[in-house]
Amino acid sequence: MDFFDHQARARRRTVLLVGYFLAALAAVAAAVNLCAWLIGHWLHPGLSWRHWLLSDAGLWLTAATLAVLIGGSLRKAWQLRDGGPALARLLGAREVPAQPRDARQRRLLQVVEEMSLAAGTVPPRTYVLERETGINALVAGLTPSSTVLVVTRGALERLSRDELQGVVAHEFSHILNADMRLNLRLLAALAGVLAIGKVGEFLLHAAAGDGHRRGLPLFALGGVVLLAIGFAGLFLGRLIKAAISRQRERLADASAVQFTRQPAGLAGALIKIREEGSHLRSLHAEDLSHMAFAETLGLRWRRLLATHPSLDQRLRALGADWPVRARVRARAPASAASAQVGHLDPANLGYARSLLASIPDHLQRALHTQEGAECVLYALVLGDTPPPPALRGGRRGALVEQVRGLGTRLRLPLLDLAVATLRQAPERRRPVIVGQLQAITRHRGQDDLLCRALAAIARQALTPPKRRLPGLEIRRLSAVANEIQVVFSVLAWAGDSARTTALAAFQRATHGLLPPGRLLLPPDRCGPDRLRTAVDRLTRLTPLLKAPLIDAAADLVLSDGQVQVAEAELLRALCALLDCPMPPLFRSSLANI
């Protein structure tokens, strides 16, 4: 199963979650009505169940119960409207600075940067739960390019580098498999299911309060009943989590081993969790149980309600069952470029290490400062055009010249590292950076497509993600024929300025994607503004429709039989704009890069 299948399955699981949530709402509302009917039947023996449900009191009670349940979910969804950063703030996590003084945090950032470069995605913002001594981690976000990684202090202190890499690889699997968006939705949905228990706690406190409410029997009785129903809601919530989450954790373990080719690292982390624990002391430990690397709290009826396989099952999966998983994975087709999206292997990790080693120490230090990251970003987008006066001479001019001297191969990795630092910039500064990028791209005009793509990736990462209502995905390629025509015309002209060869490459690549009669657009009809609009619309395609689009783009790049670094990185940039992270070594046939 490839990246696009995982994305499609995540959407199907979202539909399943909606079904579970509606069933839970109905069950909790029925439980509240049942308790009310039993009390009414005790006071008035002739009251039937059907008469109670159809009475005004029964209907009002059902409406009030549903309002509490749905309101609880909407409140939590509003709290998490900003995605991963909102959850990190809710947990009280502290963001790791770009230049941490703590050696363990530096090691964590190095592991995250290696994994991000190998996966072809921007490094997630990284946070630490300073008060948590258990070994655990989680990821959350709305898109792969706006994800946060949260790690406990216990994981930093107790895990070796290989073990930490295994845990981070597990969490990257959730990013690449589109689990993090579903996790946030699940958290919001189940907050409503648990809201009845919160109301019960409030009524019990009210019954024990001061003044005229002290010892009020009605408050106490209602509080006990709703608290009992709240525990039933907790049971239902755990069932829903277990139904959705457990298989994803098995997949994440397997993917982590595939990424690193070091099962001993992940197994070592699991063994340390077995010995030292992974439970969280946070008040939100129950809410996070389906999101974390390991169990966040103790649990009875574990086989029925656990969101994760047992540690013994996970360890066995890394041993005797792993060769079977590897053979099944090896049978998957790997010739298409889209098959490499969302995949990591030792070659990618080795290439990522070589990329980091190719960056001079002085430049690496500059990339972890806001001024240096901005300067590197502007130098990348400028390309070979003369820099403005603000970037000439002095330290900034030296950085610009150093970036230009590194060549094309490092442009996208440098962008990823610079953006990771600039996402920590003050909110008022980010629009200024985006405005500077827009001014540079307008000044450049039509030349150097990769530089414009780098600017678009930076704008995407530094701009809050657009919130789209569910169900607005585009499910037919024919609905985006104009946008495909624009994007592939741009790629065709970038590969060859001769009209005959560009037309031939365009026709071969778009065969089957575009309706008959669609021709190569002239360069003046596929400028930067139109290209940006086209890519924005293509991001709304369903995952399974993005796969043939990326394959066709790769075929266009390969049409002349020679792939330059700029062309390969241009394809990776297009994938990044479509939220489909592609590793740097995306195809074995690109040996001449």
C-alpha positions in Angstrom: 0.0 0.0 0.0 1.5 3.4 -1.0 1.2 7.0 0.3 -2.0 7.7 -1.7 -3.7 4.5 -0.6 -3.0 5.5 3.0 -4.4 9.0 2.4 -7.6 7.5 0.9 -7.9 5.1 3.8 -7.6 8.0 6.2 -10.6 9.6 4.6 -12.5 6.4 4.7 -11.7 6.1 8.4 -13.0 9.6 8.9 -16.3 8.5 7.5 -16.2 5.5 9.8 -15.4 7.9 12.7 -18.5 9.9 11.9 -20.6 6.7 12.0 -19.2 5.7 15.3 -19.7 9.2 16.7 -23.4 9.2 15.7 -23.9 5.8 17.2 -22.2 7.0 20.5 -24.4 10.0 20.5 -27.5 7.8 20.2 -26.3 5.4 22.9 -25.5 8.2 25.4 -28.8 10.0 24.7 -30.7 6.7 25.1 -28.9 6.0 28.4 -29.8 9.4 29.8 -33.5 8.9 28.8 -33.5 5.4 30.2 -32.3 6.7 33.6 -34.9 9.5 33.5 -37.6 7.0 32.6 -36.6 4.7 35.4 -36.9 7.5 37.9 -40.2 8.6 36.4 -41.5 5.1 36.4 -40.6 4.8 40.1 -42.5 8.0 40.9 -45.3 7.2 38.4 -45.6 3.4 37.9 -47.9 3.8 34.9 -45.4 5.7 32.8 -44.3 3.6 29.7 -41.0 3.9 27.9 -42.7 4.9 24.6 -44.9 7.5 26.3 -41.8 9.0 28.0 -39.8 9.2 24.7 -42.7 11.0 23.0 -43.5 13.3 25.9 -42.3 16.9 25.9 -40.0 16.2 28.8 -38.4 13.3 27.0 -37.9 15.2 23.8 -36.4 18.2 25.7 -34.1 15.9 27.6 -32.9 14.3 24.3 -32.4 17.7 22.7 -30.5 18.9 25.8 -28.3 15.8 25.9 -27.4 16.0 22.2 -26.7 19.7 22.6 -24.2 18.9 25.4 -22.6 16.2 23.4 -22.3 18.1 20.2 -21.3 21.3 22.0 -18.5 19.5 23.8 -17.2 18.3 20.4 -17.5 21.7 18.8 -15.7 23.3 21.8 -12.8 21.0 21.5 -12.7 21.4 17.8 -12.5 25.1 18.2 -9.7 24.8 20.7 -7.8 22.7 18.2 -8.7 24.8 15.1 -5.0 25.7 14.6 -4.0 22.0 14.5 -0.8 20.7 16.0 0.4 24.0 17.7 -2.9 24.4 19.4 -2.6 20.9 20.9 1.0 21.6 22.0 -0.2 24.7 23.8 -3.0 22.8 25.4 -0.5 20.2 26.8 1.8 22.9 28.0 4.7 21.6 25.8 7.7 23.8 25.2 9.0 24.3 21.7 12.6 23.3 21.1 14.5 26.4 19.9 16.4 26.4 16.6 19.7 26.4 18.5 19.1 24.5 21.8 21.7 24.4 24.5 20.6 21.0 25.7 22.6 18.2 24.1 19.6 15.9 24.1 17.4 18.4 22.3 20.2 19.0 19.7 20.3 15.2 19.1 16.5 15.2 18.7 16.6 18.0 16.2 19.3 16.2 14.2 17.2 13.0 14.1 14.1 15.0 13.0 16.0 16.9 10.3 17.5 13.7 8.9 14.1 12.0 8.8 12.5 15.1 7.2 15.1 15.5 4.5 14.9 11.7 3.8 11.1 12.0 3.5 11.1 15.1 1.4 9.0 17.2 3.8 9.6 20.3 6.0 10.8 19.3 9.5 7.9 19.5 11.9 7.9 22.0 14.8 9.3 20.0 17.8 8.1 20.3 21.4 9.1 18.7 24.7 6.8 17.8 27.6 9.2 18.8 30.3 7.2 17.3 33.3 6.6 13.9 31.7 9.1 11.2 32.8 7.5 8.4 30.9 8.8 7.4 27.4 6.3 8.6 24.8 5.8 10.8 21.8 3.1 12.0 19.4 2.5 14.0 16.2 -0.5 16.2 15.4 -1.4 18.5 12.5 -3.8 19.2 9.7 -1.3 18.6 6.8 2.2 17.0 6.5 3.7 20.5 6.1 2.1 21.9 9.3 2.7 19.1 11.8 4.2 19.2 15.3 6.2 16.5 17.0 5.8 16.3 20.8 8.3 14.2 22.8 8.4 13.6 26.6 11.5 14.5 28.7 11.7 10.8 29.6 12.2 9.8 25.9 15.0 12.3 25.5 16.8 11.2 28.7 16.4 7.4 28.5 16.6 6.5 24.8 19.7 6.1 22.8 20.0 7.8 19.4 19.0 4.7 17.5 16.0 4.1 19.9 15.0 7.8 19.5 15.3 7.5 15.8 13.0 4.4 15.9 10.4 6.4 17.9 10.6 9.4 15.5 10.4 7.1 12.5 7.2 5.6 14.0 5.7 9.1 14.4 6.8 10.1 10.8 4.8 7.1 9.6 1.7 8.7 11.1 2.5 11.9 9.2 3.0 10.1 5.9 -0.1 7.9 6.4 -2.3 11.0 7.1 -3.1 9.7 10.7 -2.5 13.0 12.5 -5.5 14.8 11.0 -7.8 11.9 11.9 -6.3 11.8 15.5 -7.3 15.5 16.0 -10.8 14.8 14.7 -11.1 11.8 16.9 -10.0 13.8 19.9 -12.6 16.5 19.2 -15.4 13.9 18.6 -14.8 12.0 21.8 -14.7 15.2 23.8 -18.4 15.4 23.2 -19.0 11.8 24.2 -17.3 12.5 27.5 -19.1 15.8 28.1 -22.0 14.1 30.0 -19.6 12.9 32.6 -18.3 16.5 33.0 -21.8 17.7 33.6 -22.3 15.0 36.2 -19.1 16.2 38.0 -20.5 19.7 37.9 -23.8 18.7 39.5 -22.0 16.7 42.3 -19.9 19.8 43.1 -23.1 21.9 43.0 -24.8 19.5 45.4 -21.9 19.8 47.8 -21.6 23.6 47.5 -22.3 26.4 49.8 -25.7 28.1 50.4 -29.1 26.9 49.4 -27.6 24.1 47.2 -25.9 22.3 50.0 -26.9 18.6 50.0 -29.6 19.2 47.4 -30.8 15.6 46.7 -31.8 16.3 43.1 -28.4 17.7 42.1 -26.6 14.7 43.9 -28.9 12.1 42.2 -28.5 13.7 38.8 -24.7 14.0 39.3 -24.3 10.4 40.2 -26.5 9.2 37.2 -24.7 11.4 34.7 -21.3 10.5 36.1 -22.2 6.8 35.7 -23.3 7.5 32.1 -20.1 9.4 31.6 -18.1 6.3 32.5 -20.2 4.5 29.9 -19.3 7.2 27.4 -15.6 6.7 28.3 -16.1 3.0 27.6 -17.7 3.8 24.2 -14.9 6.3 23.5 -12.3 3.7 24.2 -14.1 1.2 21.9 -14.1 3.7 19.1 -10.4 4.5 19.6 -9.5 0.8 19.7 -11.5 0.2 16.5 -9.7 2.9 14.6 -6.2 3.1 16.2 -4.8 -0.3 16.9 -4.1 -1.4 13.3 -2.5 2.0 12.5 0.0 1.4 15.3 1.0 -1.9 13.9 1.5 -0.3 10.5 3.5 2.6 12.0 5.9 0.1 13.8 6.4 -1.8 10.5 7.0 1.4 8.6 9.5 2.7 11.2 11.6 -0.4 10.7 11.4 0.0 6.9 12.5 3.6 7.2 15.5 2.9 9.4 16.3 -0.7 8.6 17.1 -1.0 12.3 14.5 -3.0 14.2 16.8 -3.1 17.2 16.3 0.7 17.7 12.5 0.5 17.8 12.6 -2.8 19.8 15.0 -1.2 22.3 12.6 1.7 22.9 9.7 -0.8 23.4 11.7 -2.8 25.9 12.6 0.3 27.9 8.9 1.3 27.9 8.1 -2.2 29.2 10.6 -1.7 32.0 10.2 2.0 32.8 6.7 2.9 31.6 5.1 5.3 29.2 2.2 6.7 31.2 1.6 10.4 31.3 0.7 12.5 34.3 -1.1 15.1 32.2 -4.9 15.7 32.7 -5.2 15.1 29.0 -3.6 11.6 29.1 -7.0 9.9 28.2 -7.5 12.3 25.3 -4.1 11.5 23.9 -4.3 7.7 24.3 -4.9 7.1 20.6 -2.2 9.6 19.4 0.8 8.6 21.5 3.6 6.2 20.6 2.6 3.9 23.6 -0.1 3.7 26.2 -0.6 6.9 28.1 -2.4 5.4 31.2 -3.2 2.1 32.8 -6.2 0.2 31.6 -8.4 -2.7 32.6 -10.0 -5.0 29.9 -7.0 -4.3 27.9 -7.6 -6.7 25.1 -11.0 -5.0 24.3 -10.2 -1.4 24.9 -6.5 -0.9 24.2 -5.6 1.6 21.5 -2.2 -0.1 20.9 -1.2 -3.7 20.6 0.5 -5.0 23.7 4.2 -4.5 24.0 4.8 -8.2 23.6 2.8 -8.3 20.4 4.7 -5.3 19.0 8.0 -6.9 19.9 7.0 -10.2 18.3 6.1 -8.3 15.2 9.6 -6.9 14.9 11.0 -10.4 15.2 9.5 -13.5 13.6 6.8 -11.8 11.6 9.0 -9.1 10.1 10.5 -11.2 7.2 6.9 -11.9 6.0 6.1 -8.2 6.1 9.2 -7.4 4.2 8.4 -9.9 1.4 4.9 -8.6 1.1 6.3 -5.0 0.9 8.9 -6.1 -1.7 6.2 -7.3 -4.1 4.7 -3.8 -4.2 5.4 -2.0 -7.5 8.2 0.5 -7.1 8.8 1.7 -10.6 6.3 4.6 -10.5 7.5 7.8 -9.0 4.3 8.0 -6.9 5.3 4.7 -5.2 8.2 6.5 -3.6 6.0 9.2 -2.0 5.8 8.7 1.7 8.6 6.1 1.7 11.9 6.1 3.6 14.7 3.6 3.2 18.4 3.4 4.1 19.4 5.1 0.8 17.2 8.1 1.6 18.6 8.4 5.2 22.2 8.0 3.9 21.6 10.6 1.3 20.1 12.9 3.9 23.2 12.5 6.1 25.4 13.3 3.1 23.3 16.4 2.4 23.7 17.7 5.9 27.4 16.9 5.8 27.7 18.9 2.6 26.4 22.1 4.3 29.3 24.0 5.9 29.2 24.4 9.6 29.0 28.2 9.4 25.9 27.9 7.1 24.3 25.3 9.4 24.6 27.7 12.3 23.2 30.5 10.3 20.2 28.4 9.2 19.2 28.1 12.9 19.0 31.9 13.4 16.1 34.0 12.1 18.3 36.5 10.3 20.5 33.8 8.7 17.4 31.7 7.7 15.8 34.7 6.0 19.0 35.5 4.2 19.4 31.9 2.9 15.7 31.9 1.9 16.0 35.1 -0.2 19.2 33.8 -1.8 17.5 30.6 -2.9 14.6 32.4 -4.4 16.8 35.0 -6.1 18.8 32.3 -7.9 21.5 33.8 -10.1 19.8 37.3 -10.3 21.7 40.2 -8.6 20.7 40.6 -5.0 19.2 43.8 -3.7 21.4 46.2 -1.8 20.3 44.8 1.6 21.8 41.5 0.7 25.1 42.8 -0.7 28.3 43.0 1.3 29.0 42.0 4.9 27.7 38.9 6.6 24.5 38.8 4.4 26.4 39.1 1.2 28.8 36.3 2.3 25.8 34.0 3.0 24.3 34.8 -0.4 27.5 33.9 -2.2 28.0 30.8 -0.1 24.5 29.6 -1.0 25.0 30.2 -4.7 28.3 28.3 -4.6 26.7 25.1 -3.2 24.9 24.3 -6.4 21.4 23.1 -7.2 21.5 19.8 -5.3 21.2 21.6 -1.9 18.6 24.2 -2.8 15.6 22.2 -1.5 17.2 20.8 1.6 18.4 24.4 2.5 14.9 25.6 2.0 13.5 23.0 4.3 15.9 23.8 7.0 15.4 27.6 6.6 11.6 27.3 6.7 11.8 25.1 9.9 13.6 28.0 11.6 11.4 30.8 10.2 8.2 29.0 11.4 9.3 30.0 14.9 9.5 33.6 13.9 7.0 36.0 15.5 3.6 36.0 13.8 3.9 39.6 12.8 7.2 38.9 11.0 6.0 36.0 8.8 3.7 38.1 6.5 6.7 40.4 6.0 8.8 37.4 4.8 6.0 36.3 2.5 5.7 39.8 1.1 9.4 39.8 0.4 9.1 36.5 -1.4 6.3 37.8 -3.6 8.3 40.9 -4.5 11.3 38.8 -5.5 9.2 36.5 -7.7 7.5 39.4 -9.4 10.9 40.9 -10.1 12.3 37.7 -11.5 9.5 37.3 -14.1 9.3 34.0 -15.9 12.8 32.6 -15.5 14.0 29.7 -13.2 10.9 27.7 -12.4 12.6 26.0 -9.5 13.2 29.3 -7.7 9.5 30.2 -8.1 8.6 26.7 -6.8 10.9 27.2 -3.8 9.2 30.5 -3.1 5.8 28.9 -3.3 6.9 26.1 -0.8 8.1 28.8 1.6 4.9 30.7 1.3 2.9 27.6 1.9 4.8 26.7 5.1 4.8 30.3 6.5 1.1 30.9 5.8 -1.7 29.4 8.0 -3.3 26.4 6.2 -6.6 27.1 4.6 -9.5 25.4 6.4 -11.7 23.6 3.9 -15.1 22.1 4.8 -15.2 18.3 4.6 -16.4 16.9 1.3 -14.8 19.6 -0.9 -12.2 17.2 -2.4 -12.1 17.0 -6.2 -12.8 13.4 -7.3 -12.5 13.7 -11.1 -9.4 14.7 -13.1 -11.7 16.2 -15.8 -12.7 18.8 -13.2 -9.2 20.1 -13.1 -8.2 19.7 -16.8 -7.4 23.4 -17.1 -5.1 23.3 -14.1 -3.3 20.2 -15.3 -2.8 21.8 -18.7 -1.2 24.8 -17.0 1.1 22.8 -14.8 2.3 20.4 -17.5 2.8 23.2 -20.0 5.1 24.9 -17.4 7.0 21.7 -16.9 7.3 21.0 -20.6 8.8 24.5 -21.3 11.1 24.2 -18.3 12.5 20.9 -19.8 13.0 22.2 -23.3 12.5 25.6 -24.8 12.1 24.2 -28.3 8.4 24.1 -29.2 8.6 20.7 -31.1 10.2 18.8 -28.3 8.2 20.5 -25.6 4.9 19.7 -27.4 5.9 16.1 -27.8 6.8 15.8 -24.1 3.6 17.4 -23.1 1.4 15.1 -25.3 3.1 12.0 -24.0 2.9 13.0 -20.3 -0.8 14.1 -20.4 -2.1 11.2 -22.5 -5.0 9.8 -20.4 -5.0 12.8 -18.0 -6.5 15.4 -20.3 -9.4 15.3 -22.7 -8.5 15.0 -26.4 -7.6 18.3 -28.1 -5.9 19.9 -25.1 -2.6 21.5 -26.4 0.5 22.9 -24.9 0.0 26.4 -23.7 2.4 29.1 -24.8 4.7 30.5 -22.0 2.8 33.8 -21.7 -0.4 31.9 -20.8 1.1 29.9 -17.9 2.8 32.6 -15.8 3.5 32.5 -12.1 0.1 33.7 -10.9 -1.8 31.2 -13.1 0.5 28.4 -12.0 0.0 29.2 -8.3 -3.8 29.2 -8.8 -3.6 25.9 -10.7 -1.5 24.2 -8.0 -3.8 25.4 -5.2 -6.7 23.8 -6.9 -4.8 20.6 -7.6 -4.1 20.2 -3.8 -7.9 19.5 -3.5 -7.6 16.3 -5.5 -8.3 13.1 -3.6 -5.0 11.2 -2.8 -5.6 8.5 -5.4 -5.9 11.1 -8.1 -2.6 12.7 -7.2 -0.7 9.5 -7.9 -1.2 9.5 -11.7 -0.5 13.2 -11.7 2.9 12.7 -10.1 3.7 9.7 -12.3 2.9 11.8 -15.4 5.1 14.7 -14.2 8.0 12.2 -13.6 7.5 10.8 -17.1 7.7 14.4 -18.5 10.9 15.0 -16.6 12.3 11.7 -17.9 11.1 12.3 -21.5 14.5 13.2 -22.9 16.3 10.3 -21.1 18.5 12.7 -19.0 17.5 14.0 -15.6 19.3 17.0 -14.2 19.3 17.8 -10.5 17.2 20.9 -11.1 14.5 18.8 -12.9 14.5 16.2 -10.1 14.2 18.9 -7.4 11.5 20.6 -9.4 9.4 17.4 -9.3 10.0 17.2 -5.6 9.0 20.8 -5.2 5.7 20.1 -7.1 5.1 17.1 -4.8 5.7 19.3 -1.7 3.1 21.8 -3.0 0.6 19.0 -3.4 1.3 17.8 0.2 2.9 14.6 -1.1 6.4 14.5 0.4 8.8 12.7 -2.0 12.3 11.5 -0.8 15.3 12.9 -2.6 16.2 9.6 -4.3 12.8 9.1 -5.7 13.7 6.7 -8.5 16.5 4.3 -9.1 16.7 5.2 -12.7 17.9 8.7 -11.8 21.4 7.4 -11.4 22.8 10.2 -13.5 21.6 12.9 -11.1 
